[in-house]
Amino acid sequence: MAPLTFIFSLLSLSQLFAGEAATFTIINSCDYTVWPGILSNAGVSQLSTTGFSLQKGESRAINIPSGWAGRFWGRTLCLTDTSTGKFTCQTGDCGSGKMDCSGSGATPPATLAEFTLDGAGGMDFYDISLVDGYNLPLSVTPRGGGGPNCSITGCVGDLNGYCPSDLRVMSDEDGGGRRAVACRSACAAFNSPQYCCSGEYGSPDTCKPSSYSAVFKKACPRAYSYAFDDKSSTFTCGGSPDYTITFCPSPNTSQKASSSEEQGASSSDVPAVFNSTMVYEGAMEDASMPDSQVLCLQLIAAAITALITILPLW
């Protein structure tokens, strides 16, 4: 029985190498405090932390297990009621009444970073989504992975000032003048099947970009602007990379010093944004798995083959 036990041990070890935990580093580059929120998808365990605060310039690293799927977002203009102790935010609030979201998602509008780790084919899938609206700039940068579509994505421009008037969320802050603090999606604003991609518009063939989603897409061409906007907005990485999520990233973050700036400036009526030429350094390397992991798996496979061959002799 010893050889069989050893084979099973090797098989378990091969599964360990197939998918590793990823380190997510969340950075606040905004000029104000951001309270990140985290929600796991249905059927996926919640992480040990589901909400915290980041002062200007602060960062926090979180280890996330292989196979996790869920979303990150930023909450802004938050406070704790001194009489009730209830924690609330003007944008991105998750309704938990405390800093941890504890299984509750963001109240739209909110800019989302969505992930599925170690999904189909062992690949990670991720995107920036404006389907539920927008509240602050956000980017995702893979570190250490590879593949032809393993690149930085995000929405860098501050869209609140460019938001159509009928989508704007206004707020009073400290008795000052009213200002835009978020931008609703057309679905949230009008609750129409045409904008929500529901009912007779519930398929890619019938639900098309609207004039409202076009505003988001023009400003942030790599982000989801409506429900079926996935051809240009879903990104994949192999090799168990780590990720950096940045609130209010610099427009030049990870941009190659190439001719991309010469290929056309941003439109005058929208802020600076990521364009289709912005690619994470190393993204084009064909490295679905690091060489060390490949070697380990090859050695494990060879050992299993050898043991199966000699097993009848035991």
N, C-alpha and C positions, 0 to 999 in steps of 0.2 A: 504493500500500500504506500510505502515511502515515495516511490517514483510518482504515483498519482498525486500525492500531496504536494510534491515539488512542482509538478506541472500546473496545478491550480494556483500555487503561489506565484508562478511566473505569469500566468494569465492575469492575475490581479495586479501584478506590477505593471504589465503592459497597459492596463486600463488607467493606471495612475499617470503614466507618461502621456497618454492620449489627450488628457485635458487637465490643465493646471489652474490653480487659483490665480486670479488677476488682481493687480494692484491698481486701484483707481485713485488718482490724485485730483482733488477738487480745489481749485484756486479761485480766490476772489480778487479780480483786478479792477473791480468797480471802485468808484470814489465814495461808496457808501456800504453799509453792512448788508450782507445777503444771508438769508437763512435757507440753505439747501434742504430740499425734501426728497425722500427716496420711497418708491413704491414697487414692490415685487408684483409680477403678473399673477393672475389667478393660478392656484396650484403650486406656486413657488414660495418657499419659506421666506418670511420677512428677514431682512438683515438685522444684525445686532443693534445698529443705529438706523433710524429712519428720519432723522432731522437734527440739525444743529445750526450754530451761527458761525459765520466767518466775517471778521472785521476786514476792513480794507487792507489788502496785501497779505492776508492770512491764507493758509492752505491746510488741507487735511488728507491723509492717505487712509484708504479703506481696502481691506482684502475681501474680494468677492469670489465665491466658489465657482468652479466650472459648472456650466449648465444653468446658471442664474439668468433670469430674464426680468426686465423691469425698466423703470424710468427714473431720471433725475430732473429736478427743476429748481429754480430759485424763487424764494419768497422775499418780498420787499415791503418796507414800511410797516414793520411788525412792532408790537408792543404787548406788554402784559398789564391787564387791568389791575390796579392796585387794590381794588375793593373785592374783586371776585377771583383774582389769580388766573383768569382766563387769558391765554395767549392767542392773538389773532394777527393777521397780516392783511394789508390792503390789496396785495396781488399775490396769487399763487397759494392762498390759504388752503390748508387741507382739512380744516374743520375739526381737528382733534382737541382744540383748546389748550394744547401744550406744544412745546418745541418739537417733540417726536411726533411724526404723523401716524405711526402705529397702524398701518394698513389702510390709510385713507389717501386718496389722490388729490391732485391740485384742482382747485376751483378755477375754471377758465375765466379770463385768458391767462395762459402761461406758456412760455417757451419750454419745450421738452427735449431731453436727450434720452433716446430709447435704445435698449440693448437686448440682444439675445446672445449669450455666450455659449460656445461649443454647440452650435445648432447643426443644421443640415450639412453633411460632409465635414463635420468638425470645425466649421467656420464660425467666426463671430459676425453678427449682423448688427448694425447700428445706424442711427439717423438723428437728425435734428428736425423736430416737427413743429410747425406753426398751425397745424390743423385745429388745435384748441386755442389759437390766438397767440399773442406775443406780449411778454412783459419786460424782458431784458435781453441783451446780447449774450450769446452762448456758443461755445465751440467744443468739439471733441477731437483730440489728437491721439492716434494710436502710437505706441512706443514698443518697438521690437518685433512687430509682426510683419507679414508680407502678403503679397498678392497684387494683382493688377488693379484692384479697386480698394486697396487699403490706404486711405488717405484722410487728411484732415477735412472736416466738414463743420459748418456752422452758419450762424447769422450774426455778423459783427456789427452792422449798423444799428443805431438807435432808431427803431421804427416808430416810436411813440409820437415823435414830432411830425412824422410823415403819414400817420394813420388817417384814413378817410374819416371825415367828421362824424359820420353815422356809426362808426365802429369804435370811436375813442372812449376810453374809460378815464374820467376826470377825477381829480382828488384835491382836497384842500389840505395843505400841510403847514402846521404851526401857524395858522392864521394868515398865511400868505395867499397869493393869488392862485386860482385854479390852474392846474396843469395836467397834461396827459401822462398817466402812469402805466397804461397798458392799451393794447389794441385787440379788440374782439375779432373772432372769425365771423364771416357772414352767416354761418350756420347758427352761432350763438346769438347773433344780433337779430336775425329774421326768422329763425326756426323753419326754414323752407326746405322741402325735400331736394330741391334743385341745388341748394348750397350745402345741405347735409349729406348728400349722396345716399338718400334713403328712398324707400318706396319704389316708384317707377324709375328713379334715378340711382338705384342701388347697384350699379355695375360700371366698370370702366368704359363700356360702350355708350352709356347714357349720361354719366356724370362727367362733365367736362369742366375745364378751368373757367372761372368766372372773372369778371372785371375786378372783383375784390381779391381773389386769390392771386391774380396777375400782379397786383401791387406787391404782395409778399414775395412772389417768385422773382420779380424784377429786382427787388432789393437783395434777396437771398436765394440765388439760383440753385444752391445745393441743399436747401431745406425743403421738407414737405410743405406744400402750400394748400393742398386739399387732400381728401382721403385717398384718391387713386393716383397721386403724384409720386409713384415709386420708381419709375424708370431712371430718373436722374437724381434720386434722393436717398437710396439705400446703398450702404457701403459694407464691405466685407473684408475680414482679415483672417489669415491663418497663422498658426504658430503660437497661439496663446499669448498675444501681446498684452501689455499694460496700457492704460488709457489715462489721459489728462483731460479733465473737464474744466473749462475756464469760463467764468462769468466776466463779461465785458473784456473779451480778448482784444489785443491790438490788431488793427487791420492787417499788419504785416507779419503776424504770428506764423512762423514756419514757412513763410513764402520764399520760394527760391529766388535768388538774385539772378534772374534770367530776363528774357525779353517780354515777360508777361506784362510788365508795366507799359511796354511799348505797344501792346496789342489793343490798347484802348482804355481810357480812363472810365471811372464809374459815371453813370448818367448824372447829369446835373440836378435832377429832381429826387435823387435818393442818396443816402449816405454811402460811404465807402463800405464795400462788402467783399466777401470771398468770391472769386470768379472761377470759372471752369479750369483755369490753368494752374490753380493752386494745389500742389500735391505735396504730401508729407514726404520728407527726405527718407528715401529707402522704400517708399511704397511700391515702386516698380520692381523691387527685387522678387524673384520667384522663390519665396521661402515660406512655403506653407507650414513648415515645421523646422525648428532649429536643427543643425547638423548633429548636435549631441543627442537630441531626442531620437532622431532617425537611427543613429548608431545603436543606441540602447535597445530600440525596438527590434532592429535587425539581429542583435545578439540574443535577445530573448526568443525571437522566432526560431533561430538556429538551435538554441538549446532545447526548445520544445520538440522540434523535428527530430533531433537526435534521441531524445528520451522515448518518443513514440516508436522510433525504429527499434530500440533495444528493449522496450518494455516486455515483449513476449519472452525474452530470455531470462527474465527475473523469476 
